[in-house]
Amino acid sequence: MNEPELDLLSRLWEEHMRARFPAHLRGQDIEGRDMVLLDADTAGCVSSSLSGTLDEKRRSILLGCLGALEKVVPLIGDEGGAIEYYERLREMAALAVELGNAKAG
């Protein structure tokens, strides 16, 4: 396991848990993805990865979320810190996938 990456993921998770969801994105779809559900699905998988190894179902969900985040982040306006919020979410998803790969390998 890569301790620096796990430490970074833990720090980003703590920041994310303190952050307010960008209110203007409630009920918004970007590229066919509900922004609240994208946040919730990603956060749930990241939380699971911090607790242990992701099962195959959560890993698959997280990979789908990561792909969606790659598409939607460039399209998000910066109102209410939305870009920072979703960039952090994308970084956490990428780290969780990477850590999952390291644990599996």
N, C-alpha and C positions, 0 to 999 in steps of 0.2 A: 504494500500500500504506500502511496506517495503522501507522506505527512504534510509537506507544504501545500499540496493541492487540497487535502482534507481540511487543513487549517483555513485556507482561503474560502473554501466552500462554507465552512462553519461561520466565518465572519460575514460573508455575503448573506447567509441565511438570517443571521441576527439583524443585519441592516434591513433585509426585506421584511422581516416580521414587525419592525418598527415603522416601516414606510406606510403611508396612506395610499390606497388604490386611487389612481387618477379618476376622479369622479366623472369627467366627461366621457370616459370610455365605458361606463356602465351601459349595458344594452347595445353596445356598438359591435358590429361585425366588420372585420377588415380581412380581405382575402378569404371570405367565407368562414372565418373563425370568430366565435364569440369571445371577446377579450376577457371577460370575467372567467369563463370556463377555461380558457387557455392559461390564465394565471393560476386558477385552482388546480387544474390537472398537473401543471408543471410543478407547482409548489408541493403537492401531495407526493409526487415521485421523488423530488429532491429530499423532502423530509424522510421518506422511506430509505433513501440511499444513505442518509446520515445515521440512521438507526441500524443499518446492516446492508447486506447485499440485496440488490434489486432482483425480484423474481422476473421471469421472462415477460409476463404481462406488463408489469410496470416499466420495464426496460423498453418494450415496444411503444407504450404510451409516451414515454419520455423522448424517444427518438422522433415520434410524430410531432410532439410539442416543439422540439428543437428545430425541426424543419419548418414548422409554422412560424416560429419566432424569427427565423432567418428571413422569411418573406415579409412579415408584418412590421418588424422594427423600423425598417427604412421608410415606412409609410405613416408612422405615427408622428403627429405634431407634438411639440414640446410643451403644450399647455399643461400646467400642473405637475411638471416633472415626469411626464409620461415616458419620455425617451429613456431617462435614467432608470426608471422603474423596470421597464421591459428589457433594457440592455442588461441590467443586473440579473433578471430572470433568465435571459438567454445564456449569460455566463455561468449561472448556477447549473442550468441544464447541461451545458457542455462539460462542466467539471464532473457532474454526477455520472454522466455517460463514461467519461474517461476513467473515473475511479472504479466504476463498475467493470470496465474492461480490465483494469489492473487486478481487481479482486478475482475475476474469473480466470485470469491467465496465470 
